[in-house]
Amino acid sequence: MTGPILTRREGGILEVTIDRPKANAIDLKTSRIMGEIFREFRDDSALRVAIITGAGEKFFCPGWDLKAAAEGDAVDGDYGVGGFGGIQELRDLNKPIIAAVNGICCGGGLEIALSTDLILAAEHATFALPEIRSGTVADAASIKLPKRIPYHIAMDMLLTGRWLDVTEANRWGFVNEILPANRLMERAWELARLLESGPPLVYAAIKEVVREAEGRDFQTTMNKITRRQFKTVDVLYSSEDQLEGARAFAEKRDPVWKGR
């Protein structure tokens, strides 16, 4: 695909690149395109894992396109099926997504990264939530960030808009790995291939349970798992893959996952 979003597909891996010079900011049209791409990723059983990154070496994504807003894009406009950036509000997105942060990651761009499962970052990457300076609220980040990192650090970022370098971001735990810029995408693909080889039904169950557990107490969530009240858990426990995992262990061989 050409235009503001580039895609590359190899086996069960989908790479999605935000490509909107100069800064990879996202307007309403781009967000809707991203929603369609990630909906297709969600619904395509042949796809197992996605990587999201930004074009160039300076910006991952600064979030909302303020120039487009000045020209009429409404901040509460139609972002598309998955909400801003295509993944924040996409229901039942039960496949792993890796963010490869190649530079500045702020505002809505940081919110997109927080919506992924693993975050890899180049050594020069920086992070911030500068919405406070433009008189608005970083809505998704206000919900997610205090659950990802210590409360007082999250509030520091939200209330002051200050920038974190990649070392501090890693220290507080929302960056998994720091890499030289020329190794970032190579490592993202290495990790994606590892996940591609894993059990897709188990990944789906993990993502649904983790997502639903955020708003529930421990025992309620455990009861839903043991009673097979999560759709993904019910599918997993009745699947060929569940039996294959046990057989492979008993036979001391690598399992062959079929996703069914």
DODREN-184947 format. One record per residue (C-alpha): residue in one letter; residue number from 1; x, y, z. Coordinates in steps of 0.2 Angstrom, whole numbers. Layout:
<atoms>
ATOM   code   pos    east   north      up
ATOM      A   NUM       X       Y       Z
...
</atoms>
This chain:
<atoms>
ATOM   code   pos    east   north      up
ATOM      M     1       0       0       0
ATOM      T     2       6      18      -4
ATOM      G     3       1      34       4
ATOM      P     4       1      39      22
ATOM      I     5       2      21      28
ATOM      L     6      14       8      21
ATOM      T     7      12     -11      24
ATOM      R     8      23     -26      21
ATOM      R     9      18     -44      23
ATOM      E    10      29     -58      25
ATOM      G    11      22     -75      31
ATOM      G    12      11     -72      46
ATOM      I    13      19     -55      50
ATOM      L    14      12     -38      45
ATOM      E    15      23     -23      46
ATOM      V    16      14      -6      46
ATOM      T    17      23      10      44
ATOM      I    18      16      28      47
ATOM      D    19      23      38      32
ATOM      R    20      17      56      33
ATOM      P    21      31      68      31
ATOM      K    22      37      78      39
ATOM      A    23      33      71      56
ATOM      N    24      21      56      54
ATOM      A    25       7      65      62
ATOM      I    26     -10      57      61
ATOM      D    27     -26      66      54
ATOM      L    28     -43      59      53
ATOM      K    29     -41      51      36
ATOM      T    30     -25      42      41
ATOM      S    31     -33      36      57
ATOM      R    32     -47      28      47
ATOM      I    33     -35      19      35
ATOM      M    34     -25      12      50
ATOM      G    35     -41       6      57
ATOM      E    36     -45      -4      41
ATOM      I    37     -28     -11      41
ATOM      F    38     -28     -17      59
ATOM      R    39     -46     -24      57
ATOM      E    40     -40     -34      42
ATOM      F    41     -25     -40      52
ATOM      R    42     -36     -45      66
ATOM      D    43     -48     -55      55
ATOM      D    44     -35     -63      44
ATOM      S    45     -31     -80      52
ATOM      A    46     -15     -81      42
ATOM      L    47      -8     -66      50
ATOM      R    48       0     -69      68
ATOM      V    49       9     -54      73
ATOM      A    50      11     -35      68
ATOM      I    51      25     -22      69
ATOM      I    52      21      -4      69
ATOM      T    53      34       9      66
ATOM      G    54      37      26      58
ATOM      A    55      46      31      42
ATOM      G    56      62      40      43
ATOM      E    57      74      42      57
ATOM      K    58      67      56      67
ATOM      F    59      49      53      71
ATOM      F    60      39      38      76
ATOM      C    61      23      48      78
ATOM      P    62      19      64      87
ATOM      G    63       1      60      87
ATOM      W    64     -13      71      82
ATOM      D    65     -10      82      66
ATOM      L    66     -12     100      73
ATOM      K    67     -11     107      55
ATOM      A    68     -25      96      49
ATOM      A    69     -35     102      65
ATOM      A    70     -32     120      60
ATOM      E    71     -39     116      43
ATOM      G    72     -55     108      50
ATOM      D    73     -52      91      57
ATOM      A    74     -62      90      73
ATOM      V    75     -53      83      88
ATOM      D    76     -69      73      91
ATOM      G    77     -71      68      73
ATOM      D    78     -72      50      65
ATOM      Y    79     -56      42      69
ATOM      G    80     -62      25      61
ATOM      V    81     -66       8      67
ATOM      G    82     -51       6      79
ATOM      G    83     -51      24      87
ATOM      F    84     -36      35      85
ATOM      G    85     -22      26      76
ATOM      G    86     -33      11      72
ATOM      I    87     -29       0      88
ATOM      Q    88     -33       9     104
ATOM      E    89     -51       4     103
ATOM      L    90     -52     -10      91
ATOM      R    91     -62     -24      99
ATOM      D    92     -55     -42     101
ATOM      L    93     -38     -37      94
ATOM      N    94     -30     -53     101
ATOM      K    95     -14     -54      92
ATOM      P    96       3     -48      97
ATOM      I    97       9     -31      91
ATOM      I    98      26     -24      92
ATOM      A    99      30      -5      92
ATOM      A   100      47      -1      84
ATOM      V   101      50      17      90
ATOM      N   102      62      25      79
ATOM      G   103      62      43      86
ATOM      I   104      50      55      94
ATOM      C   105      35      47     101
ATOM      C   106      24      59     110
ATOM      G   107       5      63     112
ATOM      G   108      -6      51     102
ATOM      G   109      10      43      96
ATOM      L   110      14      37     113
ATOM      E   111      -4      32     116
ATOM      I   112      -2      21     101
ATOM      A   113      14      13     107
ATOM      L   114       5      10     124
ATOM      S   115      -8       0     114
ATOM      T   116       4     -12     108
ATOM      D   117      11     -27     118
ATOM      L   118      30     -25     116
ATOM      I   119      40      -8     114
ATOM      L   120      57      -8     106
ATOM      A   121      65       9     105
ATOM      A   122      80      16      96
ATOM      E   123      94      24     106
ATOM      H   124      88      41     101
ATOM      A   125      70      39     104
ATOM      T   126      61      51     116
ATOM      F   127      44      51     124
ATOM      A   128      32      64     131
ATOM      L   129      14      69     133
ATOM      P   130      14      87     129
ATOM      E   131      -5      89     128
ATOM      I   132      -5      99     144
ATOM      R   133       4     113     135
ATOM      S   134     -10     115     122
ATOM      G   135     -24     115     134
ATOM      T   136     -31      97     131
ATOM      V   137     -30      80     139
ATOM      A   138     -20      65     134
ATOM      D   139     -36      54     136
ATOM      A   140     -30      37     132
ATOM      A   141     -13      40     141
ATOM      S   142     -22      46     157
ATOM      I   143     -31      29     157
ATOM      K   144     -17      18     152
ATOM      L   145       0      25     158
ATOM      P   146      -3      24     177
ATOM      K   147      -7       6     175
ATOM      R   148      10       3     165
ATOM      I   149      22      13     176
ATOM      P   150      23      20     193
ATOM      Y   151       9      32     197
ATOM      H   152      19      47     202
ATOM      I   153      30      45     186
ATOM      A   154      14      44     175
ATOM      M   155       7      59     184
ATOM      D   156      23      69     181
ATOM      M   157      22      66     163
ATOM      L   158       4      70     162
ATOM      L   159       4      86     172
ATOM      T   160      21      93     166
ATOM      G   161      23      87     148
ATOM      R   162      41      84     151
ATOM      W   163      52      73     140
ATOM      L   164      59      56     144
ATOM      D   165      74      50     135
ATOM      V   166      75      31     131
ATOM      T   167      85      26     146
ATOM      E   168      73      33     158
ATOM      A   169      58      26     148
ATOM      N   170      67       9     150
ATOM      R   171      70      12     168
ATOM      W   172      51      14     172
ATOM      G   173      47      -1     162
ATOM      F   174      37       4     146
ATOM      V   175      51       1     134
ATOM      N   176      57     -17     133
ATOM      E   177      73     -15     124
ATOM      I   178      85      -1     118
ATOM      L   179      93      -4     102
ATOM      P   180     105       5      90
ATOM      A   181      95      14      76
ATOM      N   182     102       2      63
ATOM      R   183      97     -13      73
ATOM      L   184      79      -8      77
ATOM      M   185      69     -16      63
ATOM      E   186      80     -31      62
ATOM      R   187      77     -34      81
ATOM      A   188      58     -31      78
ATOM      W   189      57     -44      64
ATOM      E   190      67     -56      75
ATOM      L   191      55     -55      89
ATOM      A   192      40     -55      77
ATOM      R   193      46     -71      69
ATOM      L   194      48     -79      87
ATOM      L   195      30     -74      90
ATOM      E   196      24     -80      73
ATOM      S   197      31     -97      78
ATOM      G   198      21     -98      94
ATOM      P   199       3    -104      98
ATOM      P   200      -9     -91      91
ATOM      L   201     -24     -97     102
ATOM      V   202     -14     -96     117
ATOM      Y   203      -9     -78     112
ATOM      A   204     -27     -74     110
ATOM      A   205     -32     -80     127
ATOM      I   206     -17     -71     135
ATOM      K   207     -22     -55     127
ATOM      E   208     -41     -56     131
ATOM      V   209     -38     -61     149
ATOM      V   210     -25     -48     152
ATOM      R   211     -36     -35     145
ATOM      E   212     -52     -40     154
ATOM      A   213     -42     -42     171
ATOM      E   214     -38     -23     171
ATOM      G   215     -55     -19     177
ATOM      R   216     -59     -34     188
ATOM      D   217     -53     -42     204
ATOM      F   218     -42     -57     204
ATOM      Q   219     -54     -70     209
ATOM      T   220     -68     -64     197
ATOM      T   221     -56     -66     183
ATOM      M   222     -50     -83     189
ATOM      N   223     -68     -89     190
ATOM      K   224     -71     -83     172
ATOM      I   225     -56     -93     166
ATOM      T   226     -60    -109     175
ATOM      R   227     -78    -108     169
ATOM      R   228     -72    -105     151
ATOM      Q   229     -82     -88     151
ATOM      F   230     -69     -80     140
ATOM      K   231     -72     -84     122
ATOM      T   232     -53     -86     118
ATOM      V   233     -51     -98     133
ATOM      D   234     -66    -108     128
ATOM      V   235     -59    -110     110
ATOM      L   236     -42    -114     116
ATOM      Y   237     -47    -128     128
ATOM      S   238     -57    -136     114
ATOM      S   239     -44    -135     101
ATOM      E   240     -32    -146      92
ATOM      D   241     -18    -135      97
ATOM      Q   242     -21    -139     116
ATOM      L   243     -19    -157     112
ATOM      E   244      -4    -154     101
ATOM      G   245       5    -145     115
ATOM      A   246       3    -159     127
ATOM      R   247       8    -172     114
ATOM      A   248      23    -163     108
ATOM      F   249      29    -161     126
ATOM      A   250      26    -180     129
ATOM      E   251      35    -184     113
ATOM      K   252      49    -172     117
ATOM      R   253      47    -163     100
ATOM      D   254      43    -145      94
ATOM      P   255      24    -143      93
ATOM      V   256      16    -139      76
ATOM      W   257       3    -125      79
ATOM      K   258     -12    -124      67
ATOM      G   259     -22    -111      76
ATOM      R   260     -37    -122      78
</atoms>
